[in-house]
Amino acid sequence: MIDRLMEQNLREFRSEIAGSIPIPDKIDYERVKFLFQQSLLESEKNSPQYKYQFLCDESEKLIYRCNRMTGEIECYSNRNDK
């Protein structure tokens, strides 16, 4: 008896919850991708152009240099741990 009552209450609760959640709009992923690309291009225009980006590997105590024009990555230095 209690099990049936519990099941009935759960069904009612489920329908109430399902009715309160809005149905999501369809998303145009191509448009979202385009907007992100535009945003990135705009921010690139306004930021200074650096030739290198430096990456640090904490575990190996190394610093790598990435040439942003060619994509080449090289070991830049072996830093001292003080």
N, C-alpha and C positions, 0 to 999 in steps of 0.2 A: 504494500500500500504506500509506504513512504517512498519507495523507489519510483513508483509511477508518478507520484506527486512531484518528486524532485525532477524527473525527466520532463514533465509538463512545464514546470517553472523554467527549466533550462531552455526549452524550445521557445517559450515566450520571450525570455531574456535575449536569446540569440536573434530573434526577429527584431526586437527593439534596437539592439546594438547595430545590426546590419542596416536598419533603416536610418540610423543616425549618422552613419559614415557616408560622406558624399562620394558620388561616383567621379573618379578622376577624369579630367579632360584628356583628350588624345594629344600627345606631344609630338610636335614636328621636330624630330631629332636633327634633321639636316639644318633647319633654321637655328637650333640651339648651337650646333657645331659652327655654323657660319658666324653667329654672334660672338662666340668665344674667340674664334680666329681674328675677327675684327678687333676685339678688345685687346688681344695680344699684340696685333700689329700696331695699334695706336700706342700702346704702352712702350713698344720697342722704339717707335719714332721719337718719343719724348725722353727716352733714357739714353745716356751716353753710350757710345759703341766701344766696348772693351774687346780687345783682341783675345785675351786669355781669361779663363775661369779656373780658379784654383780649388782643388778637392783635397780633403784631408782624410787619411785613413788612420784613425786613432789606434787601432790594434797593431798596425805595422809601423807606426810612427813615421809615416811618409806623407809627403805633400806632392800631389800630382798637378800638372798644368795641362789644361785642355785648350787647344787652339780653336776658338769659336768659328773661325773661317773655314778650316779644313776638317775639324772634328778629331784631329790627332791628339792622343793623350800620351804624355810622357812623364816620367818621374822627374820632378823638379828639384827636390832636395830631401835629405834625410835629416830631420830636425833633431836637435839634442833635447833630451828630457832632463829638465833642471829640477 
